[in-house]
Amino acid sequence: MKGEDQANLKAKIEALTKEMYSISTRLYSEASKKAGEQQQAQGPGGQGPQDAGPEEAQPQENGKGAYRDADYKIVDEDEKK
């Protein structure tokens, strides 16, 4: 009887695995479709203005240029005393 239980369990696991593959495939397909629609909505370049990185930053209207990330060190005035 123990062999029958294992065979039954193995068959159920295989059926569950096949169903999960089916669900995963469908979810992946829907996600790909939505990503394609979003990419088309954003237009050429694939990025909206809020997604622009520092290398794609636009100059400010005042002519001072784009903001850039910079390294800096905070100096504590109390440490100097």
PyMOL Python script that loads the backbone (N, CA, C, O; Angstrom):
from pymol import cmd

cmd.read_pdbstr("""\
ATOM      1  N   MET A   1       0.808  -1.188   0.000  1.00  0.00           N
ATOM      2  CA  MET A   1       0.000   0.000   0.000  1.00  0.00           C
ATOM      3  C   MET A   1       0.862   1.267   0.000  1.00  0.00           C
ATOM      4  O   MET A   1       0.460   2.295  -0.544  1.00  0.00           O
ATOM      5  N   LYS A   2       2.033   1.189   0.605  1.00  0.00           N
ATOM      6  CA  LYS A   2       2.907   2.349   0.653  1.00  0.00           C
ATOM      7  C   LYS A   2       3.332   2.786  -0.747  1.00  0.00           C
ATOM      8  O   LYS A   2       3.415   3.985  -1.010  1.00  0.00           O
ATOM      9  N   GLY A   3       3.600   1.854  -1.640  1.00  0.00           N
ATOM     10  CA  GLY A   3       3.974   2.162  -3.014  1.00  0.00           C
ATOM     11  C   GLY A   3       2.865   2.872  -3.764  1.00  0.00           C
ATOM     12  O   GLY A   3       3.133   3.742  -4.592  1.00  0.00           O
ATOM     13  N   GLU A   4       1.612   2.507  -3.482  1.00  0.00           N
ATOM     14  CA  GLU A   4       0.472   3.149  -4.132  1.00  0.00           C
ATOM     15  C   GLU A   4       0.339   4.594  -3.677  1.00  0.00           C
ATOM     16  O   GLU A   4       0.024   5.473  -4.480  1.00  0.00           O
ATOM     17  N   ASP A   5       0.575   4.842  -2.408  1.00  0.00           N
ATOM     18  CA  ASP A   5       0.497   6.206  -1.876  1.00  0.00           C
ATOM     19  C   ASP A   5       1.548   7.100  -2.529  1.00  0.00           C
ATOM     20  O   ASP A   5       1.267   8.249  -2.871  1.00  0.00           O
ATOM     21  N   GLN A   6       2.749   6.573  -2.697  1.00  0.00           N
ATOM     22  CA  GLN A   6       3.816   7.347  -3.323  1.00  0.00           C
ATOM     23  C   GLN A   6       3.479   7.639  -4.785  1.00  0.00           C
ATOM     24  O   GLN A   6       3.700   8.751  -5.264  1.00  0.00           O
ATOM     25  N   ALA A   7       2.950   6.654  -5.485  1.00  0.00           N
ATOM     26  CA  ALA A   7       2.591   6.846  -6.887  1.00  0.00           C
ATOM     27  C   ALA A   7       1.467   7.873  -7.007  1.00  0.00           C
ATOM     28  O   ALA A   7       1.488   8.726  -7.894  1.00  0.00           O
ATOM     29  N   ASN A   8       0.493   7.784  -6.116  1.00  0.00           N
ATOM     30  CA  ASN A   8      -0.616   8.731  -6.117  1.00  0.00           C
ATOM     31  C   ASN A   8      -0.109  10.146  -5.820  1.00  0.00           C
ATOM     32  O   ASN A   8      -0.512  11.106  -6.476  1.00  0.00           O
ATOM     33  N   LEU A   9       0.764  10.262  -4.840  1.00  0.00           N
ATOM     34  CA  LEU A   9       1.329  11.554  -4.469  1.00  0.00           C
ATOM     35  C   LEU A   9       2.148  12.137  -5.626  1.00  0.00           C
ATOM     36  O   LEU A   9       2.044  13.325  -5.929  1.00  0.00           O
ATOM     37  N   LYS A  10       2.951  11.302  -6.259  1.00  0.00           N
ATOM     38  CA  LYS A  10       3.769  11.757  -7.380  1.00  0.00           C
ATOM     39  C   LYS A  10       2.888  12.243  -8.529  1.00  0.00           C
ATOM     40  O   LYS A  10       3.198  13.260  -9.149  1.00  0.00           O
ATOM     41  N   ALA A  11       1.802  11.540  -8.822  1.00  0.00           N
ATOM     42  CA  ALA A  11       0.883  11.947  -9.889  1.00  0.00           C
ATOM     43  C   ALA A  11       0.237  13.291  -9.559  1.00  0.00           C
ATOM     44  O   ALA A  11       0.088  14.142 -10.436  1.00  0.00           O
ATOM     45  N   LYS A  12      -0.142  13.483  -8.305  1.00  0.00           N
ATOM     46  CA  LYS A  12      -0.754  14.753  -7.896  1.00  0.00           C
ATOM     47  C   LYS A  12       0.252  15.899  -7.965  1.00  0.00           C
ATOM     48  O   LYS A  12      -0.104  17.009  -8.359  1.00  0.00           O
ATOM     49  N   ILE A  13       1.487  15.644  -7.592  1.00  0.00           N
ATOM     50  CA  ILE A  13       2.534  16.671  -7.667  1.00  0.00           C
ATOM     51  C   ILE A  13       2.776  17.068  -9.132  1.00  0.00           C
ATOM     52  O   ILE A  13       2.915  18.251  -9.441  1.00  0.00           O
ATOM     53  N   GLU A  14       2.824  16.087 -10.017  1.00  0.00           N
ATOM     54  CA  GLU A  14       3.008  16.374 -11.438  1.00  0.00           C
ATOM     55  C   GLU A  14       1.841  17.190 -11.984  1.00  0.00           C
ATOM     56  O   GLU A  14       2.061  18.129 -12.749  1.00  0.00           O
ATOM     57  N   ALA A  15       0.613  16.859 -11.612  1.00  0.00           N
ATOM     58  CA  ALA A  15      -0.555  17.610 -12.065  1.00  0.00           C
ATOM     59  C   ALA A  15      -0.499  19.047 -11.555  1.00  0.00           C
ATOM     60  O   ALA A  15      -0.805  19.984 -12.292  1.00  0.00           O
ATOM     61  N   LEU A  16      -0.112  19.215 -10.306  1.00  0.00           N
ATOM     62  CA  LEU A  16       0.008  20.550  -9.722  1.00  0.00           C
ATOM     63  C   LEU A  16       1.112  21.352 -10.420  1.00  0.00           C
ATOM     64  O   LEU A  16       0.940  22.540 -10.694  1.00  0.00           O
ATOM     65  N   THR A  17       2.228  20.709 -10.703  1.00  0.00           N
ATOM     66  CA  THR A  17       3.336  21.366 -11.387  1.00  0.00           C
ATOM     67  C   THR A  17       2.913  21.838 -12.774  1.00  0.00           C
ATOM     68  O   THR A  17       3.228  22.959 -13.171  1.00  0.00           O
ATOM     69  N   LYS A  18       2.201  20.988 -13.511  1.00  0.00           N
ATOM     70  CA  LYS A  18       1.730  21.377 -14.846  1.00  0.00           C
ATOM     71  C   LYS A  18       0.780  22.572 -14.760  1.00  0.00           C
ATOM     72  O   LYS A  18       0.845  23.477 -15.592  1.00  0.00           O
ATOM     73  N   GLU A  19      -0.094  22.578 -13.765  1.00  0.00           N
ATOM     74  CA  GLU A  19      -1.028  23.691 -13.597  1.00  0.00           C
ATOM     75  C   GLU A  19      -0.272  24.978 -13.250  1.00  0.00           C
ATOM     76  O   GLU A  19      -0.612  26.050 -13.751  1.00  0.00           O
ATOM     77  N   MET A  20       0.735  24.877 -12.410  1.00  0.00           N
ATOM     78  CA  MET A  20       1.537  26.050 -12.057  1.00  0.00           C
ATOM     79  C   MET A  20       2.290  26.591 -13.261  1.00  0.00           C
ATOM     80  O   MET A  20       2.415  27.806 -13.414  1.00  0.00           O
ATOM     81  N   TYR A  21       2.797  25.704 -14.123  1.00  0.00           N
ATOM     82  CA  TYR A  21       3.447  26.147 -15.353  1.00  0.00           C
ATOM     83  C   TYR A  21       2.468  26.920 -16.222  1.00  0.00           C
ATOM     84  O   TYR A  21       2.816  27.953 -16.794  1.00  0.00           O
ATOM     85  N   SER A  22       1.251  26.420 -16.317  1.00  0.00           N
ATOM     86  CA  SER A  22       0.223  27.085 -17.109  1.00  0.00           C
ATOM     87  C   SER A  22      -0.081  28.475 -16.556  1.00  0.00           C
ATOM     88  O   SER A  22      -0.161  29.444 -17.311  1.00  0.00           O
ATOM     89  N   ILE A  23      -0.249  28.569 -15.250  1.00  0.00           N
ATOM     90  CA  ILE A  23      -0.540  29.855 -14.615  1.00  0.00           C
ATOM     91  C   ILE A  23       0.644  30.817 -14.779  1.00  0.00           C
ATOM     92  O   ILE A  23       0.451  31.994 -15.085  1.00  0.00           O
ATOM     93  N   SER A  24       1.853  30.321 -14.576  1.00  0.00           N
ATOM     94  CA  SER A  24       3.046  31.157 -14.708  1.00  0.00           C
ATOM     95  C   SER A  24       3.191  31.694 -16.125  1.00  0.00           C
ATOM     96  O   SER A  24       3.529  32.861 -16.322  1.00  0.00           O
ATOM     97  N   THR A  25       2.938  30.851 -17.098  1.00  0.00           N
ATOM     98  CA  THR A  25       3.027  31.269 -18.497  1.00  0.00           C
ATOM     99  C   THR A  25       2.020  32.373 -18.794  1.00  0.00           C
ATOM    100  O   THR A  25       2.342  33.351 -19.468  1.00  0.00           O
ATOM    101  N   ARG A  26       0.812  32.216 -18.293  1.00  0.00           N
ATOM    102  CA  ARG A  26      -0.227  33.220 -18.521  1.00  0.00           C
ATOM    103  C   ARG A  26       0.144  34.545 -17.839  1.00  0.00           C
ATOM    104  O   ARG A  26      -0.004  35.610 -18.438  1.00  0.00           O
ATOM    105  N   LEU A  27       0.622  34.484 -16.598  1.00  0.00           N
ATOM    106  CA  LEU A  27       1.015  35.700 -15.887  1.00  0.00           C
ATOM    107  C   LEU A  27       2.173  36.409 -16.588  1.00  0.00           C
ATOM    108  O   LEU A  27       2.168  37.634 -16.715  1.00  0.00           O
ATOM    109  N   TYR A  28       3.147  35.653 -17.035  1.00  0.00           N
ATOM    110  CA  TYR A  28       4.298  36.225 -17.738  1.00  0.00           C
ATOM    111  C   TYR A  28       3.843  36.897 -19.030  1.00  0.00           C
ATOM    112  O   TYR A  28       4.305  37.988 -19.363  1.00  0.00           O
ATOM    113  N   SER A  29       2.944  36.248 -19.749  1.00  0.00           N
ATOM    114  CA  SER A  29       2.433  36.794 -21.005  1.00  0.00           C
ATOM    115  C   SER A  29       1.705  38.112 -20.768  1.00  0.00           C
ATOM    116  O   SER A  29       1.901  39.074 -21.510  1.00  0.00           O
ATOM    117  N   GLU A  30       0.859  38.157 -19.728  1.00  0.00           N
ATOM    118  CA  GLU A  30       0.119  39.382 -19.419  1.00  0.00           C
ATOM    119  C   GLU A  30       1.064  40.503 -18.981  1.00  0.00           C
ATOM    120  O   GLU A  30       0.870  41.660 -19.355  1.00  0.00           O
ATOM    121  N   ALA A  31       2.074  40.169 -18.199  1.00  0.00           N
ATOM    122  CA  ALA A  31       3.031  41.178 -17.742  1.00  0.00           C
ATOM    123  C   ALA A  31       3.824  41.740 -18.919  1.00  0.00           C
ATOM    124  O   ALA A  31       4.080  42.943 -18.976  1.00  0.00           O
ATOM    125  N   SER A  32       4.211  40.885 -19.850  1.00  0.00           N
ATOM    126  CA  SER A  32       4.946  41.335 -21.032  1.00  0.00           C
ATOM    127  C   SER A  32       4.078  42.258 -21.877  1.00  0.00           C
ATOM    128  O   SER A  32       4.553  43.267 -22.398  1.00  0.00           O
ATOM    129  N   LYS A  33       2.818  41.909 -22.007  1.00  0.00           N
ATOM    130  CA  LYS A  33       1.896  42.729 -22.796  1.00  0.00           C
ATOM    131  C   LYS A  33       1.737  44.106 -22.161  1.00  0.00           C
ATOM    132  O   LYS A  33       1.765  45.115 -22.866  1.00  0.00           O
ATOM    133  N   LYS A  34       1.570  44.163 -20.830  1.00  0.00           N
ATOM    134  CA  LYS A  34       1.422  45.445 -20.140  1.00  0.00           C
ATOM    135  C   LYS A  34       2.697  46.274 -20.256  1.00  0.00           C
ATOM    136  O   LYS A  34       2.627  47.487 -20.451  1.00  0.00           O
ATOM    137  N   ALA A  35       3.850  45.641 -20.140  1.00  0.00           N
ATOM    138  CA  ALA A  35       5.118  46.362 -20.251  1.00  0.00           C
ATOM    139  C   ALA A  35       5.266  46.963 -21.647  1.00  0.00           C
ATOM    140  O   ALA A  35       5.735  48.092 -21.791  1.00  0.00           O
ATOM    141  N   GLY A  36       4.872  46.220 -22.664  1.00  0.00           N
ATOM    142  CA  GLY A  36       4.928  46.729 -24.030  1.00  0.00           C
ATOM    143  C   GLY A  36       4.004  47.913 -24.225  1.00  0.00           C
ATOM    144  O   GLY A  36       4.364  48.876 -24.902  1.00  0.00           O
ATOM    145  N   GLU A  37       2.819  47.856 -23.640  1.00  0.00           N
ATOM    146  CA  GLU A  37       1.880  48.966 -23.742  1.00  0.00           C
ATOM    147  C   GLU A  37       2.419  50.202 -23.037  1.00  0.00           C
ATOM    148  O   GLU A  37       2.289  51.314 -23.550  1.00  0.00           O
ATOM    149  N   GLN A  38       3.023  50.020 -21.869  1.00  0.00           N
ATOM    150  CA  GLN A  38       3.587  51.153 -21.141  1.00  0.00           C
ATOM    151  C   GLN A  38       4.752  51.768 -21.899  1.00  0.00           C
ATOM    152  O   GLN A  38       4.909  52.988 -21.919  1.00  0.00           O
ATOM    153  N   GLN A  39       5.561  50.936 -22.515  1.00  0.00           N
ATOM    154  CA  GLN A  39       6.702  51.434 -23.268  1.00  0.00           C
ATOM    155  C   GLN A  39       6.233  52.246 -24.467  1.00  0.00           C
ATOM    156  O   GLN A  39       6.819  53.283 -24.778  1.00  0.00           O
ATOM    157  N   GLN A  40       5.188  51.791 -25.142  1.00  0.00           N
ATOM    158  CA  GLN A  40       4.649  52.530 -26.283  1.00  0.00           C
ATOM    159  C   GLN A  40       4.050  53.855 -25.825  1.00  0.00           C
ATOM    160  O   GLN A  40       4.156  54.856 -26.533  1.00  0.00           O
ATOM    161  N   ALA A  41       3.420  53.875 -24.646  1.00  0.00           N
ATOM    162  CA  ALA A  41       2.808  55.096 -24.127  1.00  0.00           C
ATOM    163  C   ALA A  41       3.864  56.142 -23.777  1.00  0.00           C
ATOM    164  O   ALA A  41       3.591  57.340 -23.852  1.00  0.00           O
ATOM    165  N   GLN A  42       5.045  55.714 -23.403  1.00  0.00           N
ATOM    166  CA  GLN A  42       6.107  56.649 -23.033  1.00  0.00           C
ATOM    167  C   GLN A  42       6.766  57.263 -24.257  1.00  0.00           C
ATOM    168  O   GLN A  42       7.404  58.310 -24.154  1.00  0.00           O
ATOM    169  N   GLY A  43       6.624  56.641 -25.392  1.00  0.00           N
ATOM    170  CA  GLY A  43       7.200  57.179 -26.613  1.00  0.00           C
ATOM    171  C   GLY A  43       8.634  56.746 -26.804  1.00  0.00           C
ATOM    172  O   GLY A  43       9.132  55.881 -26.083  1.00  0.00           O
ATOM    173  N   PRO A  44       9.310  57.356 -27.792  1.00  0.00           N
ATOM    174  CA  PRO A  44      10.691  56.978 -28.085  1.00  0.00           C
ATOM    175  C   PRO A  44      11.615  57.266 -26.915  1.00  0.00           C
ATOM    176  O   PRO A  44      11.416  58.230 -26.175  1.00  0.00           O
ATOM    177  N   GLY A  45      12.605  56.440 -26.756  1.00  0.00           N
ATOM    178  CA  GLY A  45      13.558  56.608 -25.668  1.00  0.00           C
ATOM    179  C   GLY A  45      13.214  55.775 -24.457  1.00  0.00           C
ATOM    180  O   GLY A  45      14.094  55.440 -23.663  1.00  0.00           O
ATOM    181  N   GLY A  46      11.928  55.430 -24.299  1.00  0.00           N
ATOM    182  CA  GLY A  46      11.506  54.535 -23.241  1.00  0.00           C
ATOM    183  C   GLY A  46      11.468  55.124 -21.852  1.00  0.00           C
ATOM    184  O   GLY A  46      11.153  54.410 -20.900  1.00  0.00           O
ATOM    185  N   GLN A  47      11.781  56.416 -21.696  1.00  0.00           N
ATOM    186  CA  GLN A  47      11.750  57.002 -20.367  1.00  0.00           C
ATOM    187  C   GLN A  47      10.878  58.238 -20.392  1.00  0.00           C
ATOM    188  O   GLN A  47      10.893  59.015 -21.346  1.00  0.00           O
ATOM    189  N   GLY A  48      10.125  58.401 -19.334  1.00  0.00           N
ATOM    190  CA  GLY A  48       9.362  59.619 -19.161  1.00  0.00           C
ATOM    191  C   GLY A  48      10.262  60.682 -18.565  1.00  0.00           C
ATOM    192  O   GLY A  48      11.373  60.364 -18.140  1.00  0.00           O
ATOM    193  N   PRO A  49       9.832  61.920 -18.517  1.00  0.00           N
ATOM    194  CA  PRO A  49      10.691  62.977 -17.988  1.00  0.00           C
ATOM    195  C   PRO A  49      11.080  62.771 -16.529  1.00  0.00           C
ATOM    196  O   PRO A  49      12.163  63.192 -16.123  1.00  0.00           O
ATOM    197  N   GLN A  50      10.232  62.141 -15.738  1.00  0.00           N
ATOM    198  CA  GLN A  50      10.568  61.922 -14.339  1.00  0.00           C
ATOM    199  C   GLN A  50      11.599  60.823 -14.165  1.00  0.00           C
ATOM    200  O   GLN A  50      12.185  60.711 -13.088  1.00  0.00           O
ATOM    201  N   ASP A  51      11.845  60.010 -15.181  1.00  0.00           N
ATOM    202  CA  ASP A  51      12.784  58.904 -15.087  1.00  0.00           C
ATOM    203  C   ASP A  51      14.178  59.259 -15.587  1.00  0.00           C
ATOM    204  O   ASP A  51      15.068  58.408 -15.568  1.00  0.00           O
ATOM    205  N   ALA A  52      14.386  60.473 -16.027  1.00  0.00           N
ATOM    206  CA  ALA A  52      15.673  60.841 -16.602  1.00  0.00           C
ATOM    207  C   ALA A  52      16.761  60.787 -15.537  1.00  0.00           C
ATOM    208  O   ALA A  52      16.581  61.300 -14.432  1.00  0.00           O
ATOM    209  N   GLY A  53      17.875  60.171 -15.866  1.00  0.00           N
ATOM    210  CA  GLY A  53      19.002  60.099 -14.955  1.00  0.00           C
ATOM    211  C   GLY A  53      19.860  61.343 -15.063  1.00  0.00           C
ATOM    212  O   GLY A  53      19.549  62.227 -15.861  1.00  0.00           O
ATOM    213  N   PRO A  54      20.945  61.444 -14.278  1.00  0.00           N
ATOM    214  CA  PRO A  54      21.776  62.647 -14.306  1.00  0.00           C
ATOM    215  C   PRO A  54      22.389  62.920 -15.671  1.00  0.00           C
ATOM    216  O   PRO A  54      22.562  64.078 -16.049  1.00  0.00           O
ATOM    217  N   GLU A  55      22.721  61.862 -16.420  1.00  0.00           N
ATOM    218  CA  GLU A  55      23.319  62.091 -17.730  1.00  0.00           C
ATOM    219  C   GLU A  55      22.309  62.602 -18.745  1.00  0.00           C
ATOM    220  O   GLU A  55      22.685  63.084 -19.814  1.00  0.00           O
ATOM    221  N   GLU A  56      21.022  62.497 -18.408  1.00  0.00           N
ATOM    222  CA  GLU A  56      19.990  62.959 -19.319  1.00  0.00           C
ATOM    223  C   GLU A  56      19.278  64.196 -18.768  1.00  0.00           C
ATOM    224  O   GLU A  56      18.258  64.612 -19.318  1.00  0.00           O
ATOM    225  N   ALA A  57      19.799  64.786 -17.693  1.00  0.00           N
ATOM    226  CA  ALA A  57      19.146  65.928 -17.069  1.00  0.00           C
ATOM    227  C   ALA A  57      19.190  67.120 -18.011  1.00  0.00           C
ATOM    228  O   ALA A  57      20.166  67.333 -18.730  1.00  0.00           O
ATOM    229  N   GLN A  58      18.123  67.881 -17.990  1.00  0.00           N
ATOM    230  CA  GLN A  58      18.023  69.044 -18.856  1.00  0.00           C
ATOM    231  C   GLN A  58      18.513  70.286 -18.115  1.00  0.00           C
ATOM    232  O   GLN A  58      18.347  70.382 -16.899  1.00  0.00           O
ATOM    233  N   PRO A  59      19.120  71.246 -18.839  1.00  0.00           N
ATOM    234  CA  PRO A  59      19.549  72.482 -18.182  1.00  0.00           C
ATOM    235  C   PRO A  59      18.371  73.241 -17.597  1.00  0.00           C
ATOM    236  O   PRO A  59      17.252  73.148 -18.103  1.00  0.00           O
ATOM    237  N   GLN A  60      18.621  73.989 -16.535  1.00  0.00           N
ATOM    238  CA  GLN A  60      17.600  74.811 -15.916  1.00  0.00           C
ATOM    239  C   GLN A  60      17.342  76.035 -16.789  1.00  0.00           C
ATOM    240  O   GLN A  60      18.186  76.419 -17.597  1.00  0.00           O
ATOM    241  N   GLU A  61      16.169  76.643 -16.620  1.00  0.00           N
ATOM    242  CA  GLU A  61      15.818  77.808 -17.413  1.00  0.00           C
ATOM    243  C   GLU A  61      16.730  78.997 -17.118  1.00  0.00           C
ATOM    244  O   GLU A  61      16.918  79.854 -17.982  1.00  0.00           O
ATOM    245  N   ASN A  62      17.295  79.063 -15.919  1.00  0.00           N
ATOM    246  CA  ASN A  62      18.151  80.192 -15.569  1.00  0.00           C
ATOM    247  C   ASN A  62      19.534  80.077 -16.197  1.00  0.00           C
ATOM    248  O   ASN A  62      20.360  80.974 -16.025  1.00  0.00           O
ATOM    249  N   GLY A  63      19.802  79.001 -16.916  1.00  0.00           N
ATOM    250  CA  GLY A  63      21.057  78.842 -17.644  1.00  0.00           C
ATOM    251  C   GLY A  63      22.205  78.314 -16.815  1.00  0.00           C
ATOM    252  O   GLY A  63      23.328  78.249 -17.314  1.00  0.00           O
ATOM    253  N   LYS A  64      21.974  77.930 -15.564  1.00  0.00           N
ATOM    254  CA  LYS A  64      23.060  77.449 -14.714  1.00  0.00           C
ATOM    255  C   LYS A  64      23.402  75.993 -14.955  1.00  0.00           C
ATOM    256  O   LYS A  64      24.375  75.496 -14.388  1.00  0.00           O
ATOM    257  N   GLY A  65      22.633  75.289 -15.779  1.00  0.00           N
ATOM    258  CA  GLY A  65      22.946  73.905 -16.091  1.00  0.00           C
ATOM    259  C   GLY A  65      22.131  72.922 -15.279  1.00  0.00           C
ATOM    260  O   GLY A  65      21.290  73.302 -14.465  1.00  0.00           O
ATOM    261  N   ALA A  66      22.396  71.665 -15.515  1.00  0.00           N
ATOM    262  CA  ALA A  66      21.641  70.591 -14.871  1.00  0.00           C
ATOM    263  C   ALA A  66      22.224  70.279 -13.510  1.00  0.00           C
ATOM    264  O   ALA A  66      23.404  70.525 -13.258  1.00  0.00           O
ATOM    265  N   TYR A  67      21.402  69.741 -12.640  1.00  0.00           N
ATOM    266  CA  TYR A  67      21.876  69.281 -11.344  1.00  0.00           C
ATOM    267  C   TYR A  67      22.644  67.986 -11.509  1.00  0.00           C
ATOM    268  O   TYR A  67      22.276  67.152 -12.336  1.00  0.00           O
ATOM    269  N   ARG A  68      23.686  67.805 -10.752  1.00  0.00           N
ATOM    270  CA  ARG A  68      24.490  66.586 -10.786  1.00  0.00           C
ATOM    271  C   ARG A  68      24.680  66.074  -9.372  1.00  0.00           C
ATOM    272  O   ARG A  68      24.682  66.852  -8.419  1.00  0.00           O
ATOM    273  N   ASP A  69      24.840  64.772  -9.237  1.00  0.00           N
ATOM    274  CA  ASP A  69      25.181  64.201  -7.944  1.00  0.00           C
ATOM    275  C   ASP A  69      26.639  64.540  -7.636  1.00  0.00           C
ATOM    276  O   ASP A  69      27.477  64.568  -8.537  1.00  0.00           O
ATOM    277  N   ALA A  70      26.937  64.793  -6.377  1.00  0.00           N
ATOM    278  CA  ALA A  70      28.310  65.121  -5.994  1.00  0.00           C
ATOM    279  C   ALA A  70      28.627  64.484  -4.648  1.00  0.00           C
ATOM    280  O   ALA A  70      27.744  64.301  -3.810  1.00  0.00           O
ATOM    281  N   ASP A  71      29.892  64.152  -4.453  1.00  0.00           N
ATOM    282  CA  ASP A  71      30.357  63.657  -3.165  1.00  0.00           C
ATOM    283  C   ASP A  71      30.670  64.861  -2.286  1.00  0.00           C
ATOM    284  O   ASP A  71      31.166  65.881  -2.763  1.00  0.00           O
ATOM    285  N   TYR A  72      30.379  64.728  -1.012  1.00  0.00           N
ATOM    286  CA  TYR A  72      30.666  65.817  -0.093  1.00  0.00           C
ATOM    287  C   TYR A  72      30.944  65.252   1.284  1.00  0.00           C
ATOM    288  O   TYR A  72      30.614  64.105   1.585  1.00  0.00           O
ATOM    289  N   LYS A  73      31.560  66.081   2.117  1.00  0.00           N
ATOM    290  CA  LYS A  73      31.879  65.683   3.484  1.00  0.00           C
ATOM    291  C   LYS A  73      31.252  66.710   4.428  1.00  0.00           C
ATOM    292  O   LYS A  73      31.418  67.916   4.245  1.00  0.00           O
ATOM    293  N   ILE A  74      30.535  66.223   5.431  1.00  0.00           N
ATOM    294  CA  ILE A  74      29.931  67.112   6.414  1.00  0.00           C
ATOM    295  C   ILE A  74      30.969  67.386   7.485  1.00  0.00           C
ATOM    296  O   ILE A  74      31.511  66.468   8.101  1.00  0.00           O
ATOM    297  N   VAL A  75      31.236  68.665   7.695  1.00  0.00           N
ATOM    298  CA  VAL A  75      32.212  69.074   8.693  1.00  0.00           C
ATOM    299  C   VAL A  75      31.439  69.576   9.896  1.00  0.00           C
ATOM    300  O   VAL A  75      30.630  70.498   9.785  1.00  0.00           O
ATOM    301  N   ASP A  76      31.689  68.969  11.042  1.00  0.00           N
ATOM    302  CA  ASP A  76      31.020  69.364  12.266  1.00  0.00           C
ATOM    303  C   ASP A  76      31.828  70.469  12.930  1.00  0.00           C
ATOM    304  O   ASP A  76      33.010  70.289  13.223  1.00  0.00           O
ATOM    305  N   GLU A  77      31.194  71.607  13.166  1.00  0.00           N
ATOM    306  CA  GLU A  77      31.866  72.749  13.778  1.00  0.00           C
ATOM    307  C   GLU A  77      32.378  72.408  15.180  1.00  0.00           C
ATOM    308  O   GLU A  77      33.397  72.951  15.607  1.00  0.00           O
ATOM    309  N   ASP A  78      31.692  71.524  15.898  1.00  0.00           N
ATOM    310  CA  ASP A  78      32.117  71.171  17.260  1.00  0.00           C
ATOM    311  C   ASP A  78      33.433  70.408  17.277  1.00  0.00           C
ATOM    312  O   ASP A  78      34.149  70.464  18.277  1.00  0.00           O
ATOM    313  N   GLU A  79      33.772  69.708  16.224  1.00  0.00           N
ATOM    314  CA  GLU A  79      35.019  68.929  16.178  1.00  0.00           C
ATOM    315  C   GLU A  79      36.226  69.837  16.110  1.00  0.00           C
ATOM    316  O   GLU A  79      37.307  69.440  16.545  1.00  0.00           O
ATOM    317  N   LYS A  80      36.084  71.054  15.578  1.00  0.00           N
ATOM    318  CA  LYS A  80      37.207  71.979  15.434  1.00  0.00           C
ATOM    319  C   LYS A  80      37.616  72.619  16.764  1.00  0.00           C
ATOM    320  O   LYS A  80      38.735  73.117  16.880  1.00  0.00           O
ATOM    321  N   LYS A  81      36.748  72.616  17.752  1.00  0.00           N
ATOM    322  CA  LYS A  81      37.017  73.295  19.031  1.00  0.00           C
ATOM    323  C   LYS A  81      37.886  72.490  19.939  1.00  0.00           C
ATOM    324  O   LYS A  81      38.197  72.930  21.046  1.00  0.00           O
TER     325      LYS A  81
END
""", "prot")
cmd.dss("prot")
cmd.show_as("cartoon", "prot")
cmd.util.cbc("prot")
cmd.orient("prot")
